[in-house]
């Protein structure tokens, strides 16, 4: 069993001997590589159009690189374990240089962009985001190249509550479920008794409730067990320290709100206005994360979370000053993994079947033995 502390920001399976055992035996893709490419763009077009329709979003361009000093890059976690790719742009013979970072996600940039694009309450933006995360362990559902539908919507103070969060989650789930039906109609081989379809409904559980159910298990093992009961869940409150002294998972302190006090359906005090959609993947027979999202911090919760994380010095950065000065709107947002979603909807054993990136030779050799066609 994994150590709880080691599991907080775990990079996937983390061991290639274990990965070889975990990948399915006797695997055959339901679609050829060519049909897979057709299906990928079918899913992409459908989700973009319908996500924008459900949440009143508009598609906008998004940066691949950002200025180091802007503070808008996503640090993913708050323990410093995942750092962005950085480089120096000499520009003008180094008289007017720029130090830049490749984005890890557009989480904070989007909130600033809401103001730039004059989005009103109930309106928002969606991006076709590309990123590099160099500190992942490269396994069946983690790659160094990341693609997401990164979206953000303007909300009111009154909408900063669990009911609105759940309403948005249900709309996203409807889009994903309808996308499954759409792609299966166009590619009938995806409709098979071998693998069940997505459930119609998603189950909401607080991270604190899941710990109560499995107090001795690390985070990923808790998720695995609960997904055997509920094949699609939204875990609420990721980042708040739980009863065992650890958060369910590390979450950066400067975008999602994970400190606000809430109440569960049973009346028990809880924390957090954010969460993750996880599903049971019938192909890999493992937990499978599709999206992280949440209601974003206010100036009060930002300061509290930075204080708890020992990062109050971030308040000097432009993005953080904008929140403290009420210069950017309150919002809710998230990132839906494009390749993760395609892997799930197209019944794939490996994210490399739907995403072109770099892989170590050891992983390519494992996949070849498993009849898994990894793209590169």
Secondary structure per residue as TSV (DSSP state, phi and psi in degrees):
chain	resnum	aa	ss	phi	psi
A	1	X	-	360.0	137.1
A	2	X	-	-67.9	152.0
A	3	X	-	-73.5	141.2
A	4	X	T	-60.9	-42.6
A	5	X	T	-65.3	-42.4
A	6	X	T	-64.5	-23.2
A	7	X	T	-88.0	-4.6
A	8	X	T	-66.0	-40.3
A	9	X	T	-130.4	42.5
A	10	X	-	-60.0	141.0
A	11	X	-	-89.4	35.7
A	12	X	S	100.2	-145.8
A	13	X	S	-69.6	-44.4
A	14	X	-	85.6	5.2
A	15	X	-	-156.5	125.9
A	16	X	H	-74.7	-26.9
A	17	X	H	-65.4	-41.3
A	18	X	H	-68.3	-40.4
A	19	X	H	-59.8	-42.1
A	20	X	H	-60.8	-36.5
A	21	X	H	-72.1	-35.1
A	22	X	H	-76.1	-35.0
A	23	X	S	-62.4	143.5
A	24	X	-	-63.8	149.0
A	25	X	S	-87.6	152.5
A	26	X	S	53.8	43.8
A	27	X	-	-83.1	136.3
A	28	X	-	-135.8	122.4
A	29	X	-	-62.8	139.9
A	30	X	S	-72.4	-22.5
A	31	X	S	-124.0	146.9
A	32	X	-	-68.2	163.0
A	33	X	H	-54.5	-38.9
A	34	X	H	-68.2	-46.9
A	35	X	H	-63.4	-33.8
A	36	X	H	-60.1	-43.1
A	37	X	H	-63.0	-41.6
A	38	X	H	-60.3	-42.8
A	39	X	H	-68.3	-36.2
A	40	X	H	-57.6	-46.4
A	41	X	H	-76.6	-24.1
A	42	X	H	-64.1	-47.5
A	43	X	H	-63.3	-45.4
A	44	X	H	-58.8	-49.2
A	45	X	H	-63.3	-43.3
A	46	X	H	-64.7	-47.2
A	47	X	H	-67.3	-42.3
A	48	X	H	-59.6	-47.5
A	49	X	H	-64.5	-43.3
A	50	X	H	-83.1	-29.1
A	51	X	H	-65.0	-42.9
A	52	X	H	-63.1	-39.3
A	53	X	H	-67.7	-45.4
A	54	X	H	-66.3	-36.7
A	55	X	H	-110.5	9.9
A	56	X	T	55.6	53.9
A	57	X	E	-108.5	157.9
A	58	X	E	-120.8	142.8
A	59	X	E	-73.5	133.2
A	60	X	E	-135.0	160.0
A	61	X	-	-73.9	159.0
A	62	X	-	-142.5	145.6
A	63	X	-	-74.6	147.0
A	64	X	S	-92.5	-30.7
A	65	X	E	-128.3	149.9
A	66	X	E	-135.5	158.6
A	67	X	E	-68.8	133.5
A	68	X	G	-52.6	-43.0
A	69	X	G	-80.2	-3.8
A	70	X	G	-71.6	-29.6
A	71	X	-	77.4	10.3
A	72	X	-	-93.9	-5.3
A	73	X	S	-72.2	150.2
A	74	X	-	-87.2	121.0
A	75	X	-	-87.1	-3.2
A	76	X	S	68.3	-55.2
A	77	X	S	-127.5	174.6
A	78	X	S	-111.2	13.1
A	79	X	S	-102.5	3.1
A	80	X	S	75.4	14.1
A	81	X	-	-81.2	-16.5
A	82	X	S	-126.8	105.4
A	83	X	-	-108.6	147.9
A	84	X	-	-76.1	157.7
A	85	X	-	-68.7	130.1
A	86	X	E	-123.8	151.5
A	87	X	E	-156.0	158.8
A	88	X	E	-105.2	125.1
A	89	X	E	-97.0	109.9
A	90	X	-	-63.9	-46.2
A	91	X	H	46.9	120.1
A	92	X	H	58.3	44.2
A	93	X	H	55.4	36.4
A	94	X	H	68.8	16.5
A	95	X	T	-79.8	-34.0
A	96	X	S	-132.0	63.5
A	97	X	-	-76.9	166.5
A	98	X	E	-134.0	130.9
A	99	X	E	-96.3	121.4
A	100	X	E	-121.5	161.4
A	101	X	E	-129.0	143.6
A	102	X	E	-77.0	133.3
A	103	X	-	-65.0	147.0
A	104	X	S	-98.2	-21.6
A	105	X	-	-173.8	165.7
A	106	X	-	-100.0	23.9
A	107	X	H	-52.3	-52.4
A	108	X	H	-84.2	-33.3
A	109	X	H	-56.8	-38.5
A	110	X	H	-62.5	-37.9
A	111	X	H	-66.1	-38.5
A	112	X	H	-64.9	-39.9
A	113	X	H	-65.4	-28.0
A	114	X	H	-56.3	-40.5
A	115	X	H	-70.8	-41.7
A	116	X	H	-61.1	-35.9
A	117	X	T	-95.4	11.3
A	118	X	T	55.8	43.2
A	119	X	-	-74.7	133.3
A	120	X	-	-90.8	172.3
A	121	X	T	-56.4	131.8
A	122	X	T	89.9	-9.6
A	123	X	-	-104.3	164.6
A	124	X	E	-170.4	-167.4
A	125	X	E	-129.7	155.4
A	126	X	E	-134.8	140.9
A	127	X	E	-126.4	153.3
A	128	X	E	-98.1	77.3
A	129	X	E	-81.9	138.7
A	130	X	E	-122.5	139.4
A	131	X	E	-147.9	168.4
A	132	X	E	-126.0	128.6
A	133	X	-	-125.1	96.7
A	134	X	T	-78.3	-12.0
A	135	X	T	-100.8	10.4
A	136	X	S	-75.6	148.7
A	137	X	-	-80.9	127.0
A	138	X	-	-84.7	108.9
A	139	X	S	-130.0	-142.8
A	140	X	S	-80.6	-22.8
A	141	X	S	-135.6	18.3
A	142	X	-	-126.2	130.4
A	143	X	-	-135.9	163.4
A	144	X	S	-72.4	-22.0
A	145	X	E	-99.0	128.6
A	146	X	E	-124.1	133.0
A	147	X	E	-126.0	134.9
A	148	X	E	-142.3	152.2
A	149	X	E	-87.9	93.8
A	150	X	E	-87.5	120.4
A	151	X	E	-129.3	159.0
A	152	X	E	-154.4	140.9
A	153	X	E	-134.4	138.1
A	154	X	E	-74.6	133.7
A	155	X	-	-130.3	172.2
A	156	X	-	-98.6	169.0
A	157	X	G	-58.7	-39.9
A	158	X	G	-66.7	-23.4
A	159	X	G	-86.4	-0.7
A	160	X	-	-80.8	72.1
A	161	X	S	-151.5	168.6
A	162	X	H	-64.8	-36.1
A	163	X	H	-63.7	-40.2
A	164	X	H	-69.8	-39.7
A	165	X	H	-56.6	-46.5
A	166	X	H	-66.1	-37.0
A	167	X	H	-60.1	-43.5
A	168	X	H	-68.0	-40.9
A	169	X	H	-60.0	-42.8
A	170	X	H	-63.7	-36.0
A	171	X	H	-66.0	-41.5
A	172	X	H	-64.8	-42.7
A	173	X	H	-61.9	-39.3
A	174	X	H	-61.2	-42.5
A	175	X	H	-61.9	-44.5
A	176	X	H	-66.0	-41.6
A	177	X	H	-65.0	-43.7
A	178	X	H	-66.2	-33.3
A	179	X	H	-63.7	-37.4
A	180	X	H	-61.4	-47.4
A	181	X	H	-61.6	-41.6
A	182	X	H	-62.6	-48.2
A	183	X	H	-71.8	-30.1
A	184	X	H	-70.3	-33.0
A	185	X	H	-64.9	-37.0
A	186	X	H	-85.0	-25.1
A	187	X	S	-130.4	80.4
A	188	X	G	-57.7	-23.0
A	189	X	G	-64.6	-18.7
A	190	X	G	-74.1	-17.6
A	191	X	-	-90.0	104.7
A	192	X	-	-146.0	147.8
A	193	X	T	-71.1	-13.9
A	194	X	T	-66.2	-35.1
A	195	X	S	-129.7	131.7
A	196	X	-	-71.4	155.8
A	197	X	-	-74.7	168.3
A	198	X	-	-59.7	144.9
A	199	X	-	-66.5	154.0
A	200	X	S	-68.7	-35.7
A	201	X	S	-115.9	154.0
A	202	X	-	-108.5	142.6
A	203	X	E	-98.6	134.3
A	204	X	E	-100.6	126.3
A	205	X	E	-139.3	139.0
A	206	X	E	-78.8	147.2
A	207	X	H	-55.7	-34.7
A	208	X	H	-67.6	-35.2
A	209	X	H	-68.4	-39.3
A	210	X	H	-67.2	-37.6
A	211	X	H	-63.4	-39.5
A	212	X	H	-60.0	-34.3
A	213	X	H	-73.5	-36.0
A	214	X	S	-135.3	68.1
A	215	X	T	-64.9	-22.8
A	216	X	T	-96.6	-7.0
A	217	X	S	-94.3	144.0
A	218	X	-	-65.7	170.3
A	219	X	H	-56.1	-53.1
A	220	X	H	-63.4	-35.7
A	221	X	H	-71.4	-33.8
A	222	X	H	-62.4	-45.3
A	223	X	H	-62.2	-41.4
A	224	X	H	-60.7	-45.6
A	225	X	H	-66.3	-42.8
A	226	X	H	-70.5	-30.6
A	227	X	H	-71.1	-20.8
A	228	X	H	-68.5	-27.0
A	229	X	H	-87.6	-44.8
A	230	X	-	-125.5	103.3
A	231	X	S	-70.8	-5.5
A	232	X	E	-143.6	118.8
A	233	X	E	-133.0	154.9
A	234	X	E	-117.3	115.8
A	235	X	E	-91.0	118.1
A	236	X	E	-93.7	140.4
A	237	X	-	86.5	49.9
A	238	X	-	-93.5	116.0
A	239	X	S	131.2	-30.9
A	240	X	S	-73.3	136.1
A	241	X	B	-63.6	126.5
A	242	X	-	-89.3	-176.3
A	243	X	T	-63.5	-24.3
A	244	X	T	-86.9	3.2
A	245	X	S	95.4	-7.4
A	246	X	S	-115.9	146.5
A	247	X	B	-70.0	160.1
A	248	X	S	-57.0	-40.9
A	249	X	S	-157.7	150.7
A	250	X	-	-64.3	137.8
A	251	X	-	-139.9	134.8
A	252	X	-	-53.7	152.7
A	253	X	S	-88.9	-5.8
A	254	X	S	-120.4	19.3
A	255	X	S	-134.2	-70.2
A	256	X	B	-69.3	146.9
A	257	X	-	-91.0	109.9
A	258	X	-	-116.6	11.3
A	259	X	-	-109.0	-20.3
A	260	X	S	-58.6	133.6
A	261	X	E	-74.8	134.7
A	262	X	E	-134.0	-175.9
A	263	X	E	-135.4	134.7
A	264	X	-	-74.1	173.2
A	265	X	T	-63.1	-24.0
A	266	X	T	-89.5	1.2
A	267	X	S	90.6	8.1
A	268	X	-	-85.0	135.0
A	269	X	E	-61.0	134.0
A	270	X	E	-136.2	-177.2
A	271	X	E	-140.2	148.5
A	272	X	-	103.7	141.1
A	273	X	S	-121.8	36.7
A	274	X	E	-140.0	179.6
A	275	X	E	170.6	-178.5
A	276	X	E	-127.2	142.5
A	277	X	E	-91.0	121.7
A	278	X	E	-123.1	147.8
A	279	X	E	-131.9	160.8
A	280	X	E	-87.0	121.9
A	281	X	E	-90.6	111.4
A	282	X	T	-70.6	-16.5
A	283	X	T	-79.9	-51.5
A	284	X	T	-86.1	-15.6
A	285	X	T	55.9	47.1
A	286	X	E	-142.2	165.5
A	287	X	E	-61.8	148.7
A	288	X	E	-147.0	113.2
A	289	X	E	-87.5	130.9
A	290	X	E	-103.9	-36.2
A	291	X	E	-156.0	147.0
A	292	X	E	-114.5	141.1
A	293	X	E	-161.6	172.7
A	294	X	E	172.5	164.2
A	295	X	E	-73.1	134.2
A	296	X	B	-83.8	164.1
A	297	X	-	-67.3	148.8
A	298	X	-	-91.7	178.5
A	299	X	H	-65.3	-31.4
A	300	X	H	-73.0	-45.6
A	301	X	H	-73.4	-29.3
A	302	X	H	-60.3	-49.1
A	303	X	H	-63.7	-40.1
A	304	X	H	-65.0	-43.2
A	305	X	H	-69.9	-39.0
A	306	X	H	-64.5	-37.6
A	307	X	H	-64.2	-46.0
A	308	X	H	-63.5	-27.8
A	309	X	H	-95.2	-2.0
A	310	X	T	68.2	35.7
A	311	X	-	-128.4	32.3
A	312	X	G	-62.0	-20.2
A	313	X	G	-65.6	-17.8
A	314	X	G	-62.6	-22.6
A	315	X	G	-62.7	-10.7
A	316	X	G	-81.5	-15.4
A	317	X	S	-80.7	151.8
A	318	X	H	-55.9	-44.1
A	319	X	H	-59.9	-45.0
A	320	X	H	-70.8	-37.3
A	321	X	H	-63.0	-36.7
A	322	X	H	-62.4	-38.1
A	323	X	H	-68.2	-45.7
A	324	X	H	-64.5	-28.2
A	325	X	T	-96.9	8.6
A	326	X	T	56.9	36.9
A	327	X	-	-88.9	-14.7
A	328	X	S	-126.4	152.0
A	329	X	-	-74.2	159.4
A	330	X	-	-66.4	146.5
A	331	X	E	-155.5	168.5
A	332	X	E	-128.3	145.5
A	333	X	E	-167.1	176.1
A	334	X	E	-174.1	179.5
A	335	X	E	-130.5	119.8
A	336	X	E	-97.2	118.9
A	337	X	E	-65.9	118.8
A	338	X	H	-68.5	-51.1
A	339	X	H	-68.3	-36.6
A	340	X	H	-60.5	-43.3
A	341	X	H	-66.7	-43.8
A	342	X	H	-63.2	-41.2
A	343	X	H	-57.2	-42.2
A	344	X	H	-71.5	-49.3
A	345	X	H	-71.4	-31.0
A	346	X	T	-95.0	8.0
A	347	X	T	58.1	52.4
A	348	X	-	-101.5	152.4
A	349	X	S	-89.0	-17.3
A	350	X	-	-146.3	139.6
A	351	X	G	-64.5	-24.3
A	352	X	G	-68.4	-10.7
A	353	X	G	-77.5	-17.5
A	354	X	T	-123.3	1.9
A	355	X	-	-142.2	130.2
A	356	X	-	-94.0	120.5
A	357	X	-	-158.2	-162.7
A	358	X	-	-103.2	145.0
A	359	X	-	-138.0	146.5
A	360	X	-	-70.5	154.6
A	361	X	H	-58.3	-37.7
A	362	X	H	-60.9	-39.5
A	363	X	H	-71.4	-39.2
A	364	X	H	-64.1	-36.8
A	365	X	H	-66.9	-41.3
A	366	X	H	-61.1	-46.3
A	367	X	H	-64.9	-38.6
A	368	X	H	-60.9	-41.8
A	369	X	H	-66.9	-26.0
A	370	X	T	-94.0	5.5
A	371	X	T	64.2	35.7
A	372	X	-	-108.1	120.7
A	373	X	-	-88.8	95.6
A	374	X	-	-88.0	127.7
A	375	X	-	-84.2	146.1
A	376	X	-	-155.4	360.0
